[in-house]
Each structure stands twice: as structure tokens, then as C-alpha cells.
């Protein structure tokens, strides 16, 4: 029997905690999108309805080669995704799906409320820190939300890309929950 899949969050966050805007992502950084794809490909991904609708609007389809699972209290339906009314049911479905398909990881990909709800039970956070601030950002996740987490690995390779005629530095971090030590 396979082990229970790990629950991971994947988030890109700008210098002021911005993670999104009403139009989706406040930035377009091809290397960061490539990193996201490499991490989540073939895995179940859980997201809020607004995040899902942005993906459909931006790319014209759900995330390919991933089981798209949407959390929506409003009863949202779409033939290309599985919808549940709360995060707990979504995670249970994703676990069953991952076990059935031999995957060892489930990804929670946003938005801010879904991230906040999942921080207590997630195992890992893949956080991309972007060294810039984007004015369009209006969805935020502050570093204080990660106080239970500690960096256990940072990629040696740091992505540096030019966007909007300026250098943008992205640092990819893998965060694991701090171990509670009894004294």
C-alpha cells in the first residue's frame, strides 16, 4: 500500500506579499511559470474558483496533465474540473486520486484564502520570492503566515529574468514545517 500523499502549497510572492490581482497574476515571469509546471505536472491541484476561472481565461483551458480540483461554496460547476464546497472535501478527493494514480504529492495552488486555510495541515511550501513589487497586486499573503515554517532547502540556481525592462530576481525555496521539540 502506498503512503498518504504529501500536501504541498506552491506560491509566488512579491516583495510586499502580493500573490495575485483581480486579473490573476500581477506578473508574467516565464521561468517562474516553468518552475510551477515542473513541480505540479501529473499531480492533483486544488484551487479556489477565482484562480480556476483566471486559468481558463488566461490559457483557454484547465491546467493540462493535472487533475483540476476547485473549491467553491457557490456550487460552481465546470465539465473540466472536479468541484467541492470546502477545502477538506477537496483534499480528501485529491488524496484518493493521488493514491489511485500513484502520485505522492497534492498541490494547493491558491488563492490567498485557500492558502490561509491550508497552512496548518500542509507538509511543504514551495515559495518563490520575487524581488520586486507589482502595483496590480491586490491579494496578499504575508510572511507572518509562514512563521510555522523554516527553510530547509533553497535552490542553488536563482532565476534572473528581465521583465518590464528591469531585472527580476526569483528565489525558489522549499519550506518544511518546524519540528516541535519538547524540553
N, C-alpha and C positions, 0 to 999 in steps of 0.2 A: 504494500500500500504506500502511496506517495505521501510525503509530508504536506501539511497545510501550507498553501501558498503564502508567501510574504506579501504584506500590503505596503506599497511604496507610493509616496507622493512625488510628483515631478513638477517643479515650478521655476520660472524665470522671474527674477525680481530686480527692479532698478534701484538706484542709489537711495531713493526715498521710500522704498517699499511698494512701488507700483507694480502690479501684476497684470492689469488689464484696463480696458476702457469700454465704453458702450459699443464701440465698433470691433471689439475683440482684443487683439494685442496692440499696444501702443507703439510697437517697433516691428521691423522686419529684418531679422538677422539670420541669413541663410545657414550659417554654421550652427546656430543655436537650434534652429528647426531640424537640422540634420541629426544633432545630438538627441533631441526629443524622439525622432523617428527610430533611431538605432536602439534606444532604451525600450520603447513601447511596442515595437513591431511584434506581431503574433501574440500579444498579451491582451487580456481584457482591460479596457479602460473605462473608468467611471467618471462622469462629469455632470454638472448641472445643465439644465435645459438651455440657458443662455449661452453657455460655452458650446453646446452641441449646435445650436442654431447659428452661431458665428462660424463654426467649422463648415457647415453646409453652405452658408452664404459665401464664405471666403474661397472654398475649394470645390464647391458644387457637389460634394458627396461626403459621406461619413469617413472617418479615418480608415483607410483600406488595411486589410490584413490584421484587423483588431476587432474584437467584439466590443461594439459601442454600447455602453450602458448609461442610461440617462436617469437622473434623479429629478422628479417633477411632482410637486404636490397638486398641480392643476389637472392632472390626468392627461398630459401631453402624450400623443401617440405619433409614431412615425414607423413606416414599414422597414426602415433600415437600422433600427436600434431596438434595444430592449429597455422598457421604462419601468421604474419602480417609484413608489410615492415617498420613499425615505432612503437615507444612506445605508442603514442597517440591512434592509432587504436587498439593496443593490450589491453590497459586499458579500452577502450570503450567496446570491446568484453567481457573482464573479468567482467565488471560491469553488463552487460546484463546476463551473465552466472550465476554470483553470485545471482542476483535478482531472476532469474528463478529457481535456486536450493535452495533458502532460506539461502544463506550464507551472513554473514555480514562483510566479510573481504576478500581482494585480497592481494596476496603476490607477491612482486618483489624479486627475489632471486639471481640476478646477471647477468652478471659480472660487472666489475668496471664501464664501460661506461653506462650501463643501470642504475646502482645505481646513478651515477652523474646526468643523465638526469631526474631522478625521485625525487631527494631530494627536489625540490621546491614545488611539489604538493602532496607528501606523507603526511599522517596523523601521522604515528607512525614508529619508527625504533626499531626493536628488535636486539640489538647488543650484541654479545658475545665477551668479551675481553679476549684474551688468553695471559697469562703472559710469553710467550716465543717468540722467533724469529725463523723463519724457512727459512733456506738458499734457498730452492727451490722457495720461493715466488718471483714472478715477476709481479704480478698485485697488485696494491696498492690503498687504499682509506684512505687518511689522516684524522686525527681527525679534521682538519680545515674544512673539508666538512660538519661537524656536528655542526658548530657554531650557526646555527639557532635552534638547538635542545637543550633541557635540560633534565636531568634525572628526571623522576617523580616517578620511582619505580625501585628498584633493588631487585632481589630475595634474600630472606634471606639465601636460600640454595646456596652455592657456590660449584661448581663441582671441585673436585680434582682427577685427574687420572694420572696413570703412563703410559707414552708412551716413547718409545726410552730410557728406563731405567732412566727416570727422571720425577719428579713431574711436572705436568702441571695444572695450576690453570685457570679455566674459570669462568668469572663473567658474568651473564646474566643480561642485562639492558633493560628496556623499556624506550624509549625516546619519548617525545611528543614535537611538535613544541612550541617554546616560544610564549606566547601571547603578541601581540603588545599592549603596554599601551600608550594611548595618554595623554599628560600632559596639 
